[in-house]
Amino acid sequence: MNCAPVIIPTLNRVDHLRRLINSLRISPLSKYTDIFIGLDYPPDRKYEDGYNAICDYLSEDFKEFKSFNVIKRSINWG
């Protein structure tokens, strides 16, 4: 079975991202789903804590999915 890939752009909202990923994890189709996370770089220092929290979260194991890919930007793309 092939499922459409899920593309998630994010920057600072770790709680929202956790809820989203946890919802996708419990889907019976998760093992057929490719996940792509686009993590933008913080445009300002006030976003660094959220950015670092997301980086920590994304270092976990996401074996429930067919693949789990993180595209981490080194500069802010807006």
Contacts in CASP RR format, 6 or more apart in sequence:
PFRMAT RR
TARGET T0000
AUTHOR 0000-0000-0000
METHOD contacts of the structure
MODEL  1
MNCAPVIIPTLNRVDHLRRLINSLRISPLSKYTDIFIGLDYPPDRKYEDG
YNAICDYLSEDFKEFKSFNVIKRSINWG
1 29 0 8 1.000
1 32 0 8 1.000
2 32 0 8 1.000
3 29 0 8 1.000
3 32 0 8 1.000
3 33 0 8 1.000
3 34 0 8 1.000
3 66 0 8 1.000
4 33 0 8 1.000
5 33 0 8 1.000
5 34 0 8 1.000
5 35 0 8 1.000
5 36 0 8 1.000
6 24 0 8 1.000
6 33 0 8 1.000
6 34 0 8 1.000
6 35 0 8 1.000
6 36 0 8 1.000
7 36 0 8 1.000
7 38 0 8 1.000
8 17 0 8 1.000
8 20 0 8 1.000
8 35 0 8 1.000
8 36 0 8 1.000
8 37 0 8 1.000
8 38 0 8 1.000
9 38 0 8 1.000
9 40 0 8 1.000
10 16 0 8 1.000
10 17 0 8 1.000
10 37 0 8 1.000
10 38 0 8 1.000
10 39 0 8 1.000
10 40 0 8 1.000
10 54 0 8 1.000
11 39 0 8 1.000
11 40 0 8 1.000
11 42 0 8 1.000
11 47 0 8 1.000
11 51 0 8 1.000
11 54 0 8 1.000
12 42 0 8 1.000
12 47 0 8 1.000
12 50 0 8 1.000
12 51 0 8 1.000
12 54 0 8 1.000
13 50 0 8 1.000
14 50 0 8 1.000
14 53 0 8 1.000
14 54 0 8 1.000
14 57 0 8 1.000
17 37 0 8 1.000
17 54 0 8 1.000
17 57 0 8 1.000
18 57 0 8 1.000
21 35 0 8 1.000
21 62 0 8 1.000
24 30 0 8 1.000
24 33 0 8 1.000
24 35 0 8 1.000
24 65 0 8 1.000
25 62 0 8 1.000
25 64 0 8 1.000
25 65 0 8 1.000
27 33 0 8 1.000
30 64 0 8 1.000
30 65 0 8 1.000
30 66 0 8 1.000
31 64 0 8 1.000
31 65 0 8 1.000
31 66 0 8 1.000
32 66 0 8 1.000
33 65 0 8 1.000
33 66 0 8 1.000
34 65 0 8 1.000
34 66 0 8 1.000
34 67 0 8 1.000
34 69 0 8 1.000
35 62 0 8 1.000
35 65 0 8 1.000
35 67 0 8 1.000
35 68 0 8 1.000
35 69 0 8 1.000
36 69 0 8 1.000
36 71 0 8 1.000
37 58 0 8 1.000
37 68 0 8 1.000
37 69 0 8 1.000
37 70 0 8 1.000
37 71 0 8 1.000
38 70 0 8 1.000
38 71 0 8 1.000
38 72 0 8 1.000
38 73 0 8 1.000
39 51 0 8 1.000
39 54 0 8 1.000
39 55 0 8 1.000
39 58 0 8 1.000
39 70 0 8 1.000
39 71 0 8 1.000
39 72 0 8 1.000
39 73 0 8 1.000
40 73 0 8 1.000
40 76 0 8 1.000
40 77 0 8 1.000
40 78 0 8 1.000
41 51 0 8 1.000
41 72 0 8 1.000
41 73 0 8 1.000
41 74 0 8 1.000
41 75 0 8 1.000
41 76 0 8 1.000
41 77 0 8 1.000
42 48 0 8 1.000
42 50 0 8 1.000
42 51 0 8 1.000
42 76 0 8 1.000
43 76 0 8 1.000
43 78 0 8 1.000
55 72 0 8 1.000
58 70 0 8 1.000
62 68 0 8 1.000
END
